[in-house]
Amino acid sequence: MPQTDNRRGIIAMLLAVVLFTLMDACLKLLSPHYPPIQTAALRGLASLPLVTVWVLSSGRAATLLRIRWRLHLFRGVLGIAMMASFSYALRTLPLATAYSLFFIAPLLITALSGPMLGETVGRNRWIAIACGLLGMLVVLRPTGAGLQLLPALAVLFAAAGYAFSAITVRILARTDSTQAMVFWLMLLLGGGAALVAAPHWVPIAPAHWWILAALGLCGTGGQIAITTAFSKGEASVIAPLEYSALAWALGLDLLLWQALPDGMTLLGAAIIVAAGIFLIRRETAPKAALPECSP
């Protein structure tokens, strides 16, 4: 089992959040012009050259073949489904609204880290998880009347895929290198989604090439950072930091689309963020005040 380094994991996760928020803004700019599965393929293909350069420059290319193939294939399928679903949702939902619903993913990761990873998830964490789920229901509305139902369900489906993918990273980190996890995810995401999208492929407009370049840069940096975060730190510590994406999403929505979520969405997001902050405070308190966690 890899040595746990929560401080390094936290720093990597905060960086990943910024980069992935910028990446998702690029996806939202592209989503009205291309099918969701093609947008998922573009996400992987845009990052693959940069990931390949990173792997070769790290001197760990030999580790690419010493992997647990079934788990990588499982993660690749999850990545395609997650990215296509999220791209579909971004066609109509503001970025901040999509994030408010997507925040169920860190809650799922924290909940799953107990039974799947053997990490300690105590009573206070479960209370925070329950509060976060309540906030999600406020965003969604009990009847779904406040949002377009299909895009909202697509976000929730993507969130579930993300949660299981993050847990898979923690399991893979026991035997596989970070380089292998990032490379194979990008190859499987880009190649697999491209094969599915091929019959209805839409040519890339010249005006969108700069967006693809930004997509590749942010996606590569974010994937490296998030893989490092979950391989170095406890999933139940790292996951709540995802909530900081809401501030970035609100700013980008206002700057690029002159849109802001409605009051109910902001209320639900505030409940979710409060639950996340509570978890973060618990995890960053002095270790003497908390039960020891397994490395």
C-alpha positions as CSV (number, residue, x, y, z in Angstrom):
1,M,0.0,0.0,0.0
2,P,1.4,3.5,-0.9
3,Q,2.4,5.8,1.9
4,T,-0.3,8.3,2.8
5,D,0.7,12.0,2.4
6,N,-2.5,14.0,3.0
7,R,-0.7,17.4,2.7
8,R,0.6,16.6,-0.7
9,G,-2.8,15.2,-1.7
10,I,-4.6,18.3,-0.6
11,I,-2.3,20.6,-2.6
12,A,-2.6,18.4,-5.7
13,M,-6.4,18.3,-5.4
14,L,-6.8,22.1,-5.1
15,L,-4.7,22.5,-8.3
16,A,-6.8,19.8,-10.0
17,V,-10.0,21.7,-9.2
18,V,-8.8,24.9,-10.8
19,L,-7.6,23.1,-13.9
20,F,-10.7,20.9,-14.3
21,T,-13.0,23.9,-13.9
22,L,-11.2,25.6,-16.8
23,M,-11.4,22.4,-18.8
24,D,-15.1,22.1,-18.2
25,A,-15.6,25.7,-19.4
26,C,-13.9,24.5,-22.6
27,L,-16.2,21.5,-22.8
28,K,-19.2,23.8,-22.4
29,L,-18.0,26.1,-25.2
30,L,-17.7,23.0,-27.5
31,S,-20.8,21.1,-26.4
32,P,-23.4,23.0,-28.5
33,H,-21.4,22.2,-31.7
34,Y,-20.6,18.5,-31.4
35,P,-22.3,15.3,-30.2
36,P,-21.6,14.4,-26.5
37,I,-19.7,11.3,-27.3
38,Q,-17.5,13.2,-29.7
39,T,-16.9,15.9,-27.0
40,A,-15.8,13.1,-24.7
41,A,-13.4,11.8,-27.4
42,L,-12.0,15.3,-27.9
43,R,-11.3,15.5,-24.2
44,G,-9.1,12.4,-24.3
45,L,-7.5,13.0,-27.7
46,A,-6.6,16.7,-26.8
47,S,-4.7,15.5,-23.7
48,L,-3.1,12.3,-25.0
49,P,0.0,13.9,-26.8
50,L,0.8,16.0,-23.7
51,V,0.3,13.0,-21.4
52,T,2.6,10.9,-23.7
53,V,5.4,13.6,-23.5
54,W,5.0,13.7,-19.7
55,V,5.3,9.9,-19.4
56,L,8.4,9.8,-21.6
57,S,10.0,12.7,-19.8
58,S,9.4,11.1,-16.4
59,G,11.5,8.1,-17.4
60,R,8.7,5.7,-16.3
61,A,7.4,4.5,-19.7
62,A,8.3,1.0,-18.8
63,T,5.6,1.0,-16.1
64,L,2.9,1.4,-18.7
65,L,2.7,-2.4,-19.3
66,R,3.0,-3.5,-15.7
67,I,-0.6,-2.7,-14.9
68,R,-3.9,-4.3,-13.8
69,W,-5.6,-4.4,-17.2
70,R,-9.2,-5.1,-16.0
71,L,-9.3,-2.2,-13.6
72,H,-7.9,0.1,-16.3
73,L,-10.5,-1.0,-18.8
74,F,-13.2,-0.6,-16.2
75,R,-12.0,3.0,-15.5
76,G,-11.8,3.7,-19.2
77,V,-15.5,2.7,-19.7
78,L,-16.4,4.8,-16.7
79,G,-14.5,7.8,-18.1
80,I,-16.3,7.6,-21.5
81,A,-19.8,7.4,-19.9
82,M,-19.0,10.1,-17.4
83,M,-17.6,12.6,-19.9
84,A,-20.3,12.0,-22.5
85,S,-23.0,12.5,-19.8
86,F,-21.5,15.6,-18.4
87,S,-20.9,17.1,-21.9
88,Y,-24.6,16.5,-22.7
89,A,-25.7,18.2,-19.5
90,L,-23.4,21.3,-20.1
91,R,-25.4,22.0,-23.3
92,T,-28.2,23.4,-21.3
93,L,-27.2,23.7,-17.6
94,P,-25.0,26.6,-16.3
95,L,-21.6,25.4,-15.2
96,A,-22.3,26.3,-11.5
97,T,-25.6,24.4,-11.5
98,A,-24.0,21.3,-13.0
99,Y,-21.3,21.5,-10.4
100,S,-23.8,21.9,-7.6
101,L,-25.4,18.6,-8.6
102,F,-22.0,17.0,-9.4
103,F,-21.0,17.6,-5.8
104,I,-22.7,14.3,-4.9
105,A,-19.5,12.7,-6.2
106,P,-17.2,13.7,-3.3
107,L,-20.0,12.6,-0.9
108,L,-20.1,9.2,-2.6
109,I,-16.3,8.9,-2.5
110,T,-16.3,9.6,1.2
111,A,-19.0,7.1,1.8
112,L,-17.4,4.4,-0.4
113,S,-14.0,4.9,1.1
114,G,-15.1,2.9,4.2
115,P,-16.4,-0.4,2.7
116,M,-14.2,-0.3,-0.4
117,L,-10.9,1.0,1.0
118,G,-11.1,0.2,4.7
119,E,-10.7,3.9,5.6
120,T,-12.4,5.3,8.8
121,V,-15.6,7.1,8.1
122,G,-16.9,8.2,11.5
123,R,-20.2,9.5,12.7
124,N,-19.4,13.2,12.1
125,R,-18.5,12.4,8.5
126,W,-21.8,10.6,7.9
127,I,-23.7,13.6,9.3
128,A,-21.8,15.9,6.9
129,I,-22.6,13.5,4.0
130,A,-26.3,13.5,5.0
131,C,-26.3,17.3,5.0
132,G,-24.6,17.4,1.6
133,L,-27.2,15.0,0.2
134,L,-30.0,17.3,1.6
135,G,-28.3,20.2,-0.2
136,M,-28.3,18.2,-3.5
137,L,-32.0,17.6,-3.1
138,V,-32.6,21.4,-2.7
139,V,-30.7,22.0,-6.0
140,L,-32.6,19.2,-7.8
141,R,-36.0,20.0,-6.2
142,P,-38.1,17.1,-5.0
143,T,-40.0,17.0,-8.2
144,G,-37.2,18.1,-10.5
145,A,-39.4,21.0,-11.6
146,G,-36.7,23.5,-11.0
147,L,-34.3,22.0,-13.5
148,Q,-34.4,20.3,-16.9
149,L,-34.7,16.7,-15.7
150,L,-32.6,14.8,-18.3
151,P,-29.5,17.1,-18.1
152,A,-29.8,16.9,-14.3
153,L,-29.9,13.1,-14.3
154,A,-27.0,13.1,-16.7
155,V,-24.9,15.1,-14.2
156,L,-25.9,12.6,-11.4
157,F,-24.9,9.7,-13.6
158,A,-21.6,11.3,-14.3
159,A,-21.0,11.9,-10.6
160,A,-21.6,8.3,-9.8
161,G,-19.0,7.3,-12.5
162,Y,-16.5,9.8,-11.1
163,A,-16.9,8.4,-7.6
164,F,-16.2,4.8,-8.6
165,S,-13.3,6.0,-10.9
166,A,-11.7,7.8,-7.9
167,I,-12.0,4.8,-5.7
168,T,-10.5,2.7,-8.5
169,V,-7.5,5.1,-8.6
170,R,-6.8,4.5,-4.9
171,I,-6.9,0.7,-5.5
172,L,-4.7,0.9,-8.6
173,A,-2.2,3.1,-6.8
174,R,-1.2,0.1,-4.7
175,T,0.5,-1.5,-7.8
176,D,0.4,0.8,-10.8
177,S,2.3,4.0,-11.4
178,T,0.6,7.5,-11.7
179,Q,1.9,7.7,-15.3
180,A,0.2,4.4,-16.2
181,M,-3.1,5.5,-14.7
182,V,-3.2,8.8,-16.5
183,F,-1.9,7.5,-19.9
184,W,-4.3,4.6,-20.1
185,L,-7.3,6.7,-19.1
186,M,-6.6,9.3,-21.8
187,L,-6.0,6.6,-24.4
188,L,-9.1,4.6,-23.5
189,L,-11.2,7.7,-23.2
190,G,-10.0,9.3,-26.5
191,G,-9.8,6.1,-28.5
192,G,-12.9,4.4,-27.2
193,A,-15.1,7.4,-27.5
194,A,-13.8,8.2,-31.0
195,L,-14.7,4.7,-32.2
196,V,-18.2,5.1,-30.9
197,A,-18.5,8.7,-32.3
198,A,-16.9,7.9,-35.7
199,P,-20.2,7.2,-37.7
200,H,-21.5,10.7,-36.8
201,W,-18.2,12.6,-36.5
202,V,-18.6,16.4,-37.0
203,P,-15.5,18.1,-38.5
204,I,-13.7,20.4,-36.1
205,A,-14.3,24.1,-36.9
206,P,-11.1,26.2,-37.3
207,A,-12.4,28.6,-34.6
208,H,-12.4,25.8,-32.1
209,W,-8.8,24.7,-32.3
210,W,-7.7,27.1,-29.6
211,I,-10.4,25.7,-27.3
212,L,-9.1,22.2,-28.0
213,A,-5.5,23.4,-27.1
214,A,-6.7,24.8,-23.8
215,L,-8.8,21.7,-23.2
216,G,-5.7,19.5,-23.7
217,L,-3.5,21.6,-21.4
218,C,-6.0,21.9,-18.6
219,G,-7.1,18.4,-18.9
220,T,-3.6,17.0,-18.8
221,G,-2.6,19.1,-15.8
222,G,-5.8,18.3,-14.0
223,Q,-5.6,14.6,-14.6
224,I,-2.1,14.4,-13.3
225,A,-2.9,16.4,-10.3
226,I,-6.1,14.5,-9.4
227,T,-4.4,11.1,-9.9
228,T,-1.6,12.2,-7.6
229,A,-4.1,13.5,-5.0
230,F,-6.1,10.3,-4.7
231,S,-2.9,8.1,-4.9
232,K,-1.2,10.1,-2.1
233,G,-4.0,11.1,0.3
234,E,-6.9,9.4,1.9
235,A,-10.0,9.5,-0.4
236,S,-12.1,10.7,2.5
237,V,-9.7,13.6,3.1
238,I,-9.2,14.6,-0.5
239,A,-12.7,14.3,-1.8
240,P,-14.4,17.3,0.0
241,L,-11.9,19.8,-1.6
242,E,-13.9,19.3,-4.8
243,Y,-16.4,21.9,-3.4
244,S,-14.0,24.7,-4.1
245,A,-14.9,24.4,-7.8
246,L,-18.2,26.2,-7.2
247,A,-16.5,29.6,-6.7
248,W,-14.6,29.1,-10.0
249,A,-17.7,28.0,-11.8
250,L,-19.7,31.0,-10.6
251,G,-17.0,33.3,-11.9
252,L,-16.7,31.6,-15.3
253,D,-20.5,31.5,-15.7
254,L,-20.7,35.3,-15.1
255,L,-17.7,36.1,-17.2
256,L,-18.4,33.9,-20.3
257,W,-22.2,33.4,-20.3
258,Q,-23.5,36.2,-18.1
259,A,-25.5,33.6,-16.2
260,L,-25.9,32.9,-12.5
261,P,-27.8,30.1,-10.7
262,D,-31.2,30.8,-9.1
263,G,-31.8,31.3,-5.4
264,M,-32.7,27.6,-4.7
265,T,-29.6,26.4,-6.5
266,L,-27.4,28.7,-4.5
267,L,-29.1,27.6,-1.3
268,G,-28.5,24.0,-2.0
269,A,-25.0,24.7,-3.0
270,A,-24.4,26.6,0.2
271,I,-25.6,23.5,2.2
272,I,-23.3,21.2,0.3
273,V,-20.3,23.6,0.7
274,A,-21.0,23.9,4.4
275,A,-21.0,20.1,4.7
276,G,-17.7,20.0,2.8
277,I,-16.1,22.7,5.0
278,F,-17.1,20.7,8.1
279,L,-15.4,17.6,6.7
280,I,-12.3,19.6,5.8
281,R,-12.1,21.1,9.3
282,R,-12.4,17.6,10.8
283,E,-9.6,16.3,8.6
284,T,-7.2,19.2,9.1
285,A,-7.6,19.3,12.9
286,P,-4.5,18.3,15.0
287,K,-4.0,14.6,14.8
288,A,-4.0,14.2,18.5
289,A,-7.6,15.2,18.6
290,L,-8.7,12.6,16.0
291,P,-8.5,8.9,15.8
292,E,-5.4,7.6,14.0
293,C,-6.0,6.5,10.4
294,S,-4.3,3.6,8.7
295,P,-1.5,4.6,6.3
